[in-house]
Amino acid sequence: MGNYKQYRREIEVAVSILSNLSYKNIAKDLFIAESTVSKHASNIFKKTDVKNRTEFLKRFRKKK
């Protein structure tokens, strides 16, 4: 089981993905490595039962 910081970071990454930022830009904004963003994204996708970024966006992005 992870800690609060990890969960908070995953939420920040999830919100950034939903804002359609690239992993590179998310890494820059959060001052972390792009590989770390990718790892957080992978954890997020597992927890939300989606296979990838596209499925995540389809499921959780607000419809316009």
C-alpha positions in Angstrom: 0.0 0.0 0.0 1.3 3.4 -1.0 1.6 6.5 1.0 -0.3 9.8 0.9 2.4 11.6 -1.2 2.1 8.9 -3.9 -1.7 9.1 -4.0 -1.5 12.9 -4.2 1.0 12.7 -7.0 -1.2 10.2 -8.9 -4.1 12.6 -8.6 -2.0 15.4 -9.9 -0.9 13.2 -12.8 -4.5 12.1 -13.5 -5.8 15.7 -13.6 -2.9 16.6 -15.9 -3.8 13.7 -18.2 -7.4 14.8 -18.3 -6.1 18.3 -19.2 -4.5 16.6 -22.2 -1.0 17.4 -21.3 1.8 15.2 -22.6 3.8 13.1 -20.2 6.8 15.3 -21.0 4.9 18.5 -20.0 3.5 16.8 -16.9 7.0 15.9 -15.9 8.2 19.5 -16.4 5.2 21.0 -14.5 5.6 18.6 -11.6 9.5 18.6 -11.5 9.7 14.8 -11.9 11.1 12.5 -14.6 9.0 11.5 -17.5 9.5 7.9 -16.6 8.0 8.7 -13.1 4.9 10.2 -14.9 4.6 7.0 -16.9 4.8 4.9 -13.8 2.1 7.0 -12.0 -0.1 6.8 -15.2 0.3 3.0 -15.2 -0.8 2.8 -11.6 -3.8 5.1 -12.3 -4.9 3.0 -15.3 -4.7 -0.2 -13.2 -6.7 1.4 -10.4 -9.3 2.7 -12.7 -9.5 -0.6 -14.7 -8.5 0.9 -18.1 -5.8 -0.3 -20.5 -4.3 3.0 -21.6 -4.5 6.8 -21.8 -7.2 6.7 -24.6 -9.5 4.6 -22.5 -8.9 6.7 -19.4 -9.8 9.9 -21.3 -12.9 8.3 -22.8 -14.1 7.2 -19.4 -13.3 10.2 -17.2 -13.2 13.3 -19.4 -16.2 15.6 -19.2 -18.4 15.5 -22.3 -18.7 18.9 -24.0 
